[in-house]
């Protein structure tokens, strides 16, 4: 499925879970939503790593790109973060 389709299906599942009176069904939907989010997270994590690897290769092959990313890196520094803000 496309990410946009997964987002729609997950949103509707959350809506159904919030409005159902059947606790067992609600719990099942909650588990399904949680699992779907884990799957998407793994996929996006792999896509993020692949993008970083590709960018690194391009920067090592192109001195202009290397210089540009190093200027950006000077502002950021070598940090690790558990908090992700969307650009």
The 8 nearest C-alpha neighbors of each residue, nearest first, counted from 0:
[[1, 4, 5, 2, 3, 6, 8, 39],
 [0, 2, 4, 3, 5, 6, 7, 39],
 [1, 3, 5, 4, 6, 0, 39, 7],
 [2, 4, 6, 1, 5, 7, 0, 8],
 [5, 3, 7, 1, 6, 2, 0, 8],
 [6, 4, 2, 8, 7, 3, 9, 1],
 [5, 7, 3, 9, 4, 8, 10, 2],
 [8, 6, 10, 4, 5, 9, 11, 3],
 [9, 7, 5, 11, 10, 6, 12, 4],
 [8, 10, 12, 6, 11, 7, 5, 32],
 [9, 11, 7, 13, 12, 8, 6, 14],
 [10, 12, 14, 8, 13, 9, 15, 7],
 [13, 11, 9, 15, 14, 10, 16, 8],
 [14, 12, 16, 10, 11, 15, 17, 9],
 [13, 15, 11, 17, 12, 16, 10, 18],
 [16, 14, 12, 18, 17, 13, 19, 11],
 [15, 17, 25, 13, 14, 19, 18, 12],
 [18, 16, 14, 15, 19, 13, 25, 20],
 [17, 19, 15, 16, 14, 20, 25, 13],
 [20, 18, 16, 21, 17, 15, 25, 22],
 [19, 21, 22, 18, 25, 24, 17, 16],
 [20, 22, 24, 19, 23, 25, 26, 16],
 [21, 23, 25, 24, 20, 26, 19, 27],
 [24, 22, 26, 25, 21, 27, 28, 20],
 [25, 23, 27, 21, 26, 22, 28, 16],
 [24, 26, 16, 22, 28, 23, 27, 29],
 [25, 27, 29, 23, 24, 28, 22, 30],
 [28, 26, 24, 30, 29, 25, 31, 23],
 [27, 29, 31, 25, 30, 26, 32, 16],
 [28, 30, 26, 32, 27, 31, 33, 25],
 [31, 29, 33, 27, 28, 32, 34, 26],
 [30, 32, 28, 34, 29, 33, 35, 27],
 [33, 31, 35, 29, 30, 34, 28, 9],
 [32, 34, 30, 36, 31, 35, 29, 37],
 [33, 35, 37, 31, 36, 32, 30, 38],
 [36, 34, 32, 38, 37, 33, 31, 39],
 [35, 37, 39, 33, 34, 38, 40, 32],
 [36, 38, 40, 34, 35, 39, 41, 33],
 [39, 37, 35, 41, 40, 36, 42, 34],
 [40, 38, 42, 36, 41, 37, 43, 35],
 [41, 39, 37, 43, 38, 42, 44, 36],
 [42, 40, 44, 38, 39, 43, 37, 45],
 [43, 41, 39, 45, 44, 40, 46, 38],
 [42, 44, 46, 40, 45, 41, 47, 39],
 [43, 45, 41, 47, 42, 46, 40, 48],
 [44, 46, 48, 42, 47, 43, 49, 41],
 [45, 47, 43, 49, 44, 48, 50, 42],
 [48, 46, 44, 50, 45, 49, 43, 51],
 [49, 47, 51, 45, 50, 46, 52, 44],
 [48, 50, 52, 46, 51, 47, 53, 45],
 [49, 51, 53, 47, 48, 52, 54, 46],
 [52, 50, 54, 48, 49, 53, 55, 47],
 [53, 51, 49, 55, 54, 50, 48, 56],
 [52, 54, 50, 56, 55, 51, 49, 57],
 [55, 53, 57, 51, 56, 52, 50, 58],
 [56, 54, 52, 58, 57, 53, 51, 59],
 [55, 57, 53, 59, 54, 58, 52, 60],
 [58, 56, 54, 60, 55, 59, 61, 53],
 [59, 57, 65, 64, 55, 61, 60, 56],
 [58, 60, 56, 57, 61, 55, 65, 62],
 [59, 61, 57, 58, 56, 62, 65, 64],
 [62, 60, 58, 64, 63, 59, 57, 65],
 [61, 63, 65, 64, 66, 60, 58, 59],
 [62, 64, 66, 65, 61, 67, 58, 68],
 [65, 63, 58, 67, 61, 66, 62, 68],
 [66, 64, 58, 62, 63, 68, 67, 69],
 [65, 67, 69, 63, 64, 68, 62, 70],
 [68, 66, 64, 70, 65, 69, 63, 71],
 [67, 69, 71, 70, 65, 66, 72, 64],
 [68, 70, 72, 66, 71, 67, 65, 73],
 [71, 69, 73, 67, 68, 72, 66, 74],
 [72, 70, 68, 69, 73, 74, 67, 75],
 [71, 73, 69, 75, 74, 70, 76, 68],
 [72, 74, 70, 76, 71, 75, 69, 68],
 [75, 73, 72, 71, 76, 70, 69, 77],
 [76, 74, 72, 73, 71, 77, 78, 70],
 [77, 75, 73, 72, 78, 74, 71, 79],
 [78, 76, 75, 79, 72, 73, 74, 80],
 [79, 77, 76, 80, 75, 72, 81, 74],
 [80, 78, 81, 77, 82, 76, 75, 83],
 [79, 81, 82, 78, 83, 84, 77, 75],
 [80, 82, 83, 79, 84, 78, 85, 44],
 [83, 81, 80, 84, 79, 85, 78, 86],
 [84, 82, 81, 85, 80, 86, 79, 44],
 [85, 83, 86, 82, 81, 80, 79, 75],
 [84, 86, 83, 82, 81, 80, 47, 43],
 [85, 84, 83, 82, 47, 75, 80, 71]]
